[in-house]
Amino acid sequence: MSLFDTTQLSLEAALRGSSLRQTLLTDNLANVNTPGYQRKDVDFHAALASAMQTGESLETLAFSPTTDSSRTVRPDGSGVDPDQESAELAKNALEYQALVSVAGTRTNILQIAMGVR
Amino acid sequence: MGLFDAIDVAGSGLAAERLRMDVTAGNLANAQTTQGANGQPYRRREVVLQEASGQSFGSILASASTSPVNGVQVAGIVEDPAPARRVYDPGHPDADAQGYVTLPNVNPVTEMVDLISASRSYEANVTAMQTAKQLFSKTLELLR
């Protein structure tokens, strides 16, 4: 077992995915009044799950954002519902913080094991 | 690609919504202006937003890592083609031969609604920016 095991690598990949999703959701909110704008999102959970099943390298796992063209919630063609985006943003931020906490705890465990502290 | 992107994107949203607020305030201020810059009655202006095309240096750098996120930018400020209001007021210095004054096509109610919309969108962008900032400082705590 190497120092950086699957859990650590998948944590890093999840952090990358969550960070990308945060940026995409922020972009959606910034474009809430842009006519014809279609919301973007990324399902990094599914990408991560399939990568872990197929044994794809988690270090090089790239997340591809999708554009949702099926929804139009406003007469000007904008597909952004600000309430929903805000809720998703808050959820994603909590998830990111949870991931960071776990990553921090794991680093502490490694440091204790190495006798750094 | 990173959380700083989120802050930049929210920043572009703040700039866009602030301009919408400025233009709406300009419309409200000029609701009774019968002599605009061209001598004609003032015409209502509207901000058209578009998804940023991402021509900045940072975004070209980011596109190397296939970043689809660019934020929002102003496509232009257009004049509302709606017909002007005509009000009978023969005593007005700008009244025509029939005693009618041509007033701007500004409806204060529409402007107030636009103002609320811009203000709420601004707040949403502020929240997004604060969240990104919190996440980033949380990540920096890992280094302590």
Chai-1 contact restraints between the chains, C-beta under 6 A:
chainA,res_idxA,chainB,res_idxB,connection_type,confidence,min_distance_angstrom,max_distance_angstrom,comment,restraint_id
A,S19,B,L3,contact,1.0,0.0,6.0,A-B,restraint_1
A,Q22,B,A6,contact,1.0,0.0,6.0,A-B,restraint_2
A,T23,B,D5,contact,1.0,0.0,6.0,A-B,restraint_3
A,T23,B,A6,contact,1.0,0.0,6.0,A-B,restraint_4
A,T23,B,V69,contact,1.0,0.0,6.0,A-B,restraint_5
A,T26,B,A6,contact,1.0,0.0,6.0,A-B,restraint_6
A,T26,B,V9,contact,1.0,0.0,6.0,A-B,restraint_7
A,T26,B,A10,contact,1.0,0.0,6.0,A-B,restraint_8
A,T26,B,A128,contact,1.0,0.0,6.0,A-B,restraint_9
A,D27,B,V9,contact,1.0,0.0,6.0,A-B,restraint_10
A,D27,B,V69,contact,1.0,0.0,6.0,A-B,restraint_11
A,L29,B,A124,contact,1.0,0.0,6.0,A-B,restraint_12
A,L29,B,N125,contact,1.0,0.0,6.0,A-B,restraint_13
A,L29,B,A128,contact,1.0,0.0,6.0,A-B,restraint_14
A,A30,B,V9,contact,1.0,0.0,6.0,A-B,restraint_15
A,A30,B,S12,contact,1.0,0.0,6.0,A-B,restraint_16
A,A30,B,G13,contact,1.0,0.0,6.0,A-B,restraint_17
A,A30,B,G71,contact,1.0,0.0,6.0,A-B,restraint_18
A,A30,B,V72,contact,1.0,0.0,6.0,A-B,restraint_19
A,A30,B,N125,contact,1.0,0.0,6.0,A-B,restraint_20
A,N31,B,E51,contact,1.0,0.0,6.0,A-B,restraint_21
A,N31,B,V72,contact,1.0,0.0,6.0,A-B,restraint_22
A,V32,B,S121,contact,1.0,0.0,6.0,A-B,restraint_23
A,N33,B,L49,contact,1.0,0.0,6.0,A-B,restraint_24
A,N33,B,S121,contact,1.0,0.0,6.0,A-B,restraint_25
A,T34,B,L49,contact,1.0,0.0,6.0,A-B,restraint_26
A,T34,B,Q50,contact,1.0,0.0,6.0,A-B,restraint_27
A,T34,B,E51,contact,1.0,0.0,6.0,A-B,restraint_28
A,T34,B,V72,contact,1.0,0.0,6.0,A-B,restraint_29
A,Y37,B,E51,contact,1.0,0.0,6.0,A-B,restraint_30
A,P65,B,P68,contact,1.0,0.0,6.0,A-B,restraint_31
A,P82,B,A124,contact,1.0,0.0,6.0,A-B,restraint_32
A,L89,B,A128,contact,1.0,0.0,6.0,A-B,restraint_33
A,A93,B,T131,contact,1.0,0.0,6.0,A-B,restraint_34
A,A93,B,L135,contact,1.0,0.0,6.0,A-B,restraint_35
A,Y96,B,L135,contact,1.0,0.0,6.0,A-B,restraint_36
A,Q97,B,K138,contact,1.0,0.0,6.0,A-B,restraint_37
A,V100,B,K138,contact,1.0,0.0,6.0,A-B,restraint_38
A,V100,B,T139,contact,1.0,0.0,6.0,A-B,restraint_39
A,G104,B,L142,contact,1.0,0.0,6.0,A-B,restraint_40
